[in-house]
């Protein structure tokens, strides 16, 4: 019996070794980038922890800036340097711009109309154009500038109410910033005010959806079992989408009734919803294939609330945390803002260009905490990068976090040093591949123009009006800077910090 067991163990070990050898030979023949040796069936999943961007960066230190990892049944090529990121996002973008199937996004059929996961094509271009022209264009942003000032002013009043309490009171800055961004997008799209209950629902949906959509999904690694939805991610997201769709449907139905009462289209479109309804009516009148239908409207508007609100709020939260840990930097920032604003109460868009240190702090926050640390694509054709093949059908991941943390690119990359951006002429518009917090090329974040304005206005105004300190308990134990992976990487423990009036 013992000898049989020994033989079984030896045969199993030989089988594993033989499998490894075959995989090595196959990889060599295909000229794949180097990478860790995968285990049968599961590949390198055991090498990837709860924070995949950090796990990939650690592996890249050993295997190089272009490496292959096997995640279950999926072959993944990971780019972790400015040069390899440029190759993926610029040089070979036409071949590496696929999105593949990301199972959770298919909840309720959402992926069929989502700008986040659609491959480049007619519908994807239409969705990008709608956002770029009717929400994030220079003309539309200028038109909505008073609304942004009003929203930021409302946020400051809510903080001031807490700061009026004896010696100040704890403030959940991230939640307040999230509510401000959700309200801004809602009023920009629908031109109606949000009641408190609906605002809370949308904030909860944005937060939970961001976590679920960023959770590593067994269904993506093993497509054969995707129908089982083993982690329940698709089911839970379908419930969240249903809640959001119900709110969006109510606005669409109300607007359509109003349009009927005034006899159809009423002149120049007022907001994004009017634009969508006008274009949908025009398609029907022209007898064209109906692209802008109810499902597309729901998906586009849901994407705006989920993807466009939590990411900005999360960045504000990270910036506040970094400043609390660096009081001298906070003091320098407050002095700069006071010099520019004088007695005015909040930062306006026209002030941003005169606040270089504030701009540097926003950039440094995005360097240390990129909104989306991993950019996921799929190879639609085999291409060659740095002498290695990226095969058709493979997943392609750009690790922005690893690039931002590289000692080959940045001096003391682990430290919060805004001064590096005072002397370094670099922006986050996707032209500098050593700094790509919003991505690059045709997949760059469509909401970047709005996010850029709101980040500076919210952070600058909070710093100008209030003194910020950590609660006693946090002061004793130190601020918890641990990360939680999701659609945007957030703070694992979202802090309540003390606000006092200046």
C-alpha positions, 0 to 999 in steps of 0.5 A: 500500500505504501509503495503504491502511494509512493508510486502515485505521488511520483507519477503525479510529480512527473506529470506536473513536470512534464506539463511544465516542460510542454508549456515551456516548449510551446511558449518558446515556439510561440516566442511569448514574453518570459513569465513565471512557470504556470501550474496545470489548470490554474496557471499563475493564479496563486501568484496573484493576490488581492492587489493584482497591480502590486502582484504583477509589478512584483513579478515584472521585477523578475521577468521584465517589462513585458511578461506572460502570465497564465490566469486559468485558461487565459494567456495574459501579456502584461506591459509594465514600462513606458516603452511597452505601454506605448507599444500597446496603447499607441504603436499597436493599438489597432491590433490590441484594442479588443475588450474581450469578454468580462463576465460581470459587465454582462449583467442584465445585458449591460455590456452590449451597450457599455462604452467601457467594454465595447470593442472599437466599432460603430456603437463604441464610437457613437457613445464616445462621441455623445459623451465628448460632444454633449457632456465633456466638450469645451463648450458644454463644460463652459456652459455648466461652469456655474453648476459646478461652482454651485455643487462645490459650494454645497459640498463646502456648506455640508462640511461647514455644518460639521466643522461648526460643532465643538472643536470640529467634527469627523467628516467622511470626505470621500462620501461627500465628494461622491455625492457632489459628483453624482449630483453634478452628473445627474443635473448635467444629464437630466436638468433636475434636482436629486432628492436625498433618498435617490442621491443615497441610492446612486452613491451606494450603487456607484460604490458597490458596482465599482468594487464588484466590477473590479473583483477578479472573476473566476468566470473570466479565468475559466469561461467554461464555468462562466454560466454558473456565476460561481462568485455571484458577481453577475447576479449582484451586479444585475440587481444594482443595474436594475435599481439604476435602470429604474431611476433612469427609466423614470427620468426618460419616461417623464421627459418623453411625456413632457415632449409629447405635451409640447408637440415633440422636439422643442428646438435646441436640445437642452441636456444629454437626455434631450440629445439622446431622445432627439437622435432616437426620434430622428433614427425612427423618422429616417427608417434607420436601424435603431441604435439609440434605443432604451437599452443604450440610453440606460447603459450610457447614463449608468456608466456615467454615474458608476464610472464618472463619480466614484473615481473622482471621489476616491482620488480626493480621498487619497489626496486628503490622506496623503496631505494629512500625513505630510502637514508641511505640504498641506501648509504650503498648499494652503498658503498658495491658495490663500495668496491667489483667492484672498477672501474668496471662499472657494477655488474656481476653474479660472484659478487652477492655472494660477495654483501650480502646487495644487496641480502638482499635488493632484498629479502626485496623488494620481501617480501614487494612486492611479484611478484604474491601475490595470488597463485590460485589452485583448489582442485581435491580431498577433503583434510583435513587441520587443522581439516577443509575440503577443498572440491573437486572443490573449489578454493584454494588461497595461500596469500603470501602477507599476510604471508610476512606481518604477525606480527607472522612471521616478526618483523615490517613487514610493514617496509623496513628493509633489515638487517633482511635478513643479520641475517636470513638464508632464501632464496626464493627457496620455502623451507621456507614457511614464504617467498614464493615470487616465490611460492613453490613446483612443481609450483614454478616460472620456471624462478627463476634462470634467474630472480634472476640473472637479479634482482641483476645485474640490481639493483646493476649496477644502484646503482653503476653508478648513483646517484638517486633522486626524482623530486621536485614535488615528493619530495614535495608530497612524492613518491606514493607507491599505488599498482595496482593489476595484474598478478604482483602487480605494482606501480599504478603510475610508477615514473620517477626518476632523474639519475645523473652520479656518 
